[in-house]
Amino acid sequence: MAKKVLVVDDEKLIVKGIRFSLLQDGMEVDVAYDGEEALEKVKSGSYDIILLDVMLPKMDGFEVCQSIREFSTVPIIMLTAKGDDMDKILGLDYGADDYITKPFNILEVKARIKAIMRRSASSEKKEQATDVVENGNLRLERESRRLFISGEEIRLTAKEFDLLELLVTNPNKVFSRENLLEIVWGYEYPGDVRTVDVHVRRLREKIETNPREPRYVHTKWGMGYYYKG
């Protein structure tokens, strides 16, 4: 089945170029030109991934991302201004899975999309025998990509789940931020290991009773992160 992508940008030439290229790769592409239109389409439709520009009319990309995260964990890639590090960090803070700086090469866009989709596809093929991982009051269902803490379901974004899944299935193993970027994101962000820090912080806010004294995801100072088994 063809993957369905929503492209959100008020620059119609950019949208046209992305749409044409993704259609050539056999994807279904829907478009929106402002934040309100994008949010309505996500509420009424089903998408495999969203490309979301930061600067949009009516609602900016951060507001749209935050609103989507209230009801969906669909992967979101933010499109940010070149060199604007604050936009990148804010995008991740609001729940984005990834970001691409403008101007971008369409090959990079497609590579990012395919990396996220490959990760999702591999997760769906996990064997039933290793589907459920339990540790104390934490229950991770790998096939359905659901997390429960003390019986309550915790909604994670795609990257938050991928990150937690890697740590949980390798208890007490310390992963450097560079390792996590390479494994979870599927490619490297030269110098942007803050991506990992933001995701770990968001993950802790969701799963830890006290994020400052974590029970699950721990920091090995000067080395990286690990899950305490």
C-alpha angles and dihedrals in degrees: 000000000000116000115244119224129189114208114198120189134123092219101090095195091057091048091048092051095047092045093051093049095047092047088054087058092055098256127138111239130199122181140206129185103199138032098254093051090049093051093049091050093051091049093051100035142047121241135179094209140358129216104204127186118215098219107062136148120253095007124022122230093259092056091047092049092048092048093049091051089060090070110009142046095199109147112262126198113195120215108215138181114271112270095003099132093175091061090052094051093043090050091055090044091056091052107272116150097210144352138217124199123228132271091045138173112246088225089062091050092052092046091054092048093049092047091056092044093049090052091051092047093050090050091054091055096057114131118256091235091067096032098109125050117186130186118168107307093346119099120181117191104198100186095050091034093229130142127204128189114191088343094306117117115236116205112225131182118242094261094044089054093046090050094048092044092055093049095043093050091050102046117195092004112129116224120195117226089249090054091050092050091052097044103037100033095035095227139045131270102204106226095351102106086135085086088072093045092053093049092048090050092050090046092052091049088058103041107026125080087211112018090196090059102036122198098191115022111045135185122232099202113238091006114058143256135320142176114241107230 
